[in-house]
């Protein structure tokens, strides 16, 4: 394997000239079979395994994000109902007892 990468053939396509060697599996690949990930060139199989390693971290982040959104929604709902309760408490007593309407109706007669 001491030869140049360009003299070797693609692992997936035997008729194509290799342009890169995957640092993980050490196989050579053509331009169509490699991609850049984290500033390095890797093959599709190694990229898939790298992505599967990242899934638990992403799942934990998604769970934490969902919990944060649920807590935020509860906080917003609590603030809404707290403000509504404070507004209702601030309403004058005659309005609650219905005597406000009687007073205004009695003034017209």
C-alpha positions as CSV (number, residue, x, y, z in Angstrom):
1,X,0.0,0.0,0.0
2,X,3.0,2.3,-0.3
3,X,1.8,3.4,-3.8
4,X,0.0,6.6,-4.7
5,X,-3.7,6.8,-4.2
6,X,-4.2,7.7,-7.8
7,X,-2.8,4.4,-9.0
8,X,-5.4,2.6,-6.9
9,X,-9.1,2.0,-7.8
10,X,-12.3,2.9,-6.0
11,X,-13.4,0.3,-3.5
12,X,-17.0,0.6,-4.9
13,X,-16.3,1.2,-8.6
14,X,-13.5,-1.0,-9.9
15,X,-13.2,1.0,-13.2
16,X,-12.8,4.4,-11.5
17,X,-9.5,5.9,-10.3
18,X,-9.3,6.5,-6.5
19,X,-8.9,10.1,-5.4
20,X,-9.0,9.8,-1.6
21,X,-8.4,7.3,1.2
22,X,-10.9,7.1,4.1
23,X,-9.1,7.7,7.4
24,X,-11.3,5.3,9.2
25,X,-11.5,2.2,7.0
26,X,-8.3,2.9,5.0
27,X,-10.0,2.1,1.7
28,X,-9.6,4.2,-1.4
29,X,-12.6,5.8,-3.1
30,X,-13.5,7.9,-6.2
31,X,-14.9,11.4,-5.9
32,X,-18.5,10.2,-5.8
33,X,-18.0,7.8,-2.9
34,X,-16.4,10.2,-0.4
35,X,-17.8,13.2,1.4
36,X,-16.4,15.8,3.9
37,X,-17.4,15.5,7.5
38,X,-15.8,17.4,10.4
39,X,-13.1,18.8,8.1
40,X,-12.0,15.3,6.8
41,X,-13.0,13.1,3.9
42,X,-14.8,9.9,4.8
43,X,-16.6,7.2,2.8
44,X,-20.4,6.7,3.1
45,X,-20.2,3.6,5.3
46,X,-17.9,5.4,7.8
47,X,-20.1,8.5,7.7
48,X,-23.1,6.3,8.5
49,X,-21.3,4.8,11.5
50,X,-20.2,8.3,12.7
51,X,-23.8,9.5,12.5
52,X,-25.1,6.6,14.5
53,X,-22.6,7.4,17.2
54,X,-24.0,10.9,17.4
55,X,-27.6,9.8,17.8
56,X,-27.7,9.2,21.6
57,X,-26.4,12.7,22.1
58,X,-28.9,14.1,19.7
59,X,-31.7,12.1,21.4
60,X,-30.7,13.5,24.8
61,X,-30.7,17.0,23.4
62,X,-34.1,16.5,21.9
63,X,-35.5,15.2,25.2
64,X,-34.0,18.2,27.1
65,X,-35.4,20.5,24.5
66,X,-38.9,19.0,24.8
67,X,-38.8,19.2,28.6
68,X,-37.7,22.9,28.4
69,X,-40.5,23.7,25.9
70,X,-43.1,21.9,28.2
71,X,-41.8,23.9,31.3
72,X,-41.9,27.1,29.3
73,X,-45.5,26.4,28.2
74,X,-46.5,25.7,31.8
75,X,-44.9,28.9,32.9
76,X,-46.7,30.9,30.2
77,X,-50.1,29.3,31.1
78,X,-49.5,29.9,34.8
79,X,-48.6,33.6,34.1
80,X,-51.8,34.0,32.0
81,X,-54.1,32.5,34.6
82,X,-52.4,34.4,37.4
83,X,-52.8,37.7,35.6
84,X,-56.4,36.8,34.8
85,X,-57.1,36.1,38.5
86,X,-55.4,39.3,39.6
87,X,-57.5,41.3,37.1
88,X,-60.7,39.6,38.4
89,X,-59.7,40.4,42.0
90,X,-59.2,44.0,41.0
91,X,-62.8,44.3,39.7
92,X,-65.0,46.3,42.2
93,X,-67.3,44.3,44.6
94,X,-70.6,45.8,43.3
95,X,-69.7,44.3,39.9
96,X,-69.3,40.8,41.4
97,X,-72.6,41.0,43.4
98,X,-74.6,42.3,40.4
99,X,-75.6,45.4,42.3
100,X,-73.7,47.6,39.9
101,X,-76.3,46.8,37.2
102,X,-79.2,47.4,39.6
103,X,-77.8,50.8,40.5
104,X,-77.4,51.9,36.9
105,X,-80.9,50.5,35.9
106,X,-82.5,52.2,39.0
107,X,-81.0,55.6,38.1
108,X,-82.9,55.6,34.8
109,X,-86.3,55.1,36.3
